[in-house]
């Protein structure tokens, strides 16, 4: 398997060949696997699911037992349609943090924008992240598919009517109790109701367990994949279906670059063998790797212009690269 990192001396020749030869480039999970964001995490050890305390959540005893057995019931559609409070209470700090722009896009996010603006070859970014950071680097909306939705938009789960996000956040702040810092919100949660249907089912536009993925994912992937020359897969375990299907639905001629801390996707047909020709593995943190690629492609000055808008860890990486 080829290595693209500069400390192995191969970044220049391989990256330039891949990025100049490819005419249509798709990126999967480009914004994932970048711990420099320092935002609340749901799945990792020590994250929200791992530390969930159902006894603090507004729910029936039966619902609390379900969450105790499996914390992901917090985001299960059947649970939400009966009681929206577990979802809203658990995600309250994340929802309000999105409005406050508490988290900034990293080097990996900016790479996607540079790929689009500098080459015009970016077909699409498919991200399973729900933080909306891929959109925040001013990529055109049609270039981003948020596979599992976006916390930065709100609508009614019952009738689909959109609610202004600022208005929704105002109600989250005033009506939904803070189970992490109780002094920050009301003592008891109150329903956030839809102006159209009256249902207490307004939430961020994220996909609940038991719901279908957005039709945009299936429509765009069917449109994009047959003509993709290069697929970049970054910072993902490739275990969540159907999002992981992108790696084996591209043509056999498509080059695939896997950027991750460990090898993934062998069961999906990715080849990490010494004789692999279409697959390239880059081991490391996404920000480190994408910064190397940005430098090799001659885009460092463009990234420097965004340095003040990066998280501190990403900013330090860029500063060190300029020394």
C-alpha positions, 0 to 999 in steps of 0.5 A: 500500500502506498504512503502519501506522507511527507516523512516517507518522501512520497507525498509529492509524486503521488498526491500531485498525480492523483489530484491532477489526473482525476477529473471528478473527486468525491470525498467521504466523511472528510470532516470526521476523525478530527479531534482538534474540534473539541466539541461534545462527542456522542459515541467515543469512550467518555462521550455523551452516550457513555456517560448518560445518566437517564435518571436526570432526563425527563422520561418515564421509568420505562423509557429510562430503563431503555436508555440505561440498557442502550443509550442510543434510545435517546435518538430513536424515532419511536422514543422521540415521537412519544417524548422529545425531551430525552433527545433535546435535553441530551443534545441541548449544549450541542444545539446551542453551541452550534448557534454560538459557533463554539466549534470551528472547521479544521484543516480537513474541512478547509481542504474540501473548500480548497479542492473545490476552489483551486481545482473545480474537481470536487464533485461532492463531500459526503459527511456523517457528521451532524455538526454542519462544519463542512458547510461552514467553510462556504462550500456551495450547499449542493457540494455537501451531503449531510448523510445523517442530517445537520444540527444547524437546521430545525424542523418538525419531525411530524409534518416537516415544517421548518423552524427558524434556527435562532427561534428554535435555539431561543426555545431550547434555551428557555424551555429545555433543562440543562442536565449537565449544568442545571443552573443554566436552564429551567428547572423543568422542560417544556414542549417546543411545539410546531407552529404548523401542526402543533406537535411537540416534535420540533428538533434539529434536522438529524436522522433518528434511529429508525428513520430513512436517510435523506433522499439526497444521499441516494440521489446524489450518490447514484449521480456521482459515483459512476463518474468518480475518478478519486474517492477520498475516505477520511477519519471513519471506521467504515462500519455504518451502512449504507454510508459505507457503501460509497467505497464499493459502489464506485467503478473499479477504475476509481482510485481510493485514498484512505486517511485514518489512524488505522486500516479500515474497510477490508471487508468492503473490498479495500486492499491494503496489500503490497501489490494494491494499485487502486487503494492508497493508505495514509496513516495519521490524524486527518489534520496532519495529513491534509496539511501535508497535502495542502503544502504539496499541492501549493495551497499553504498560502490559501490556508494561511488566510483562514488561520484565524478561523481554525481551532487552536490545535489546527492553527498551531499545526499551520504555524509550525508548518510556516516556520 
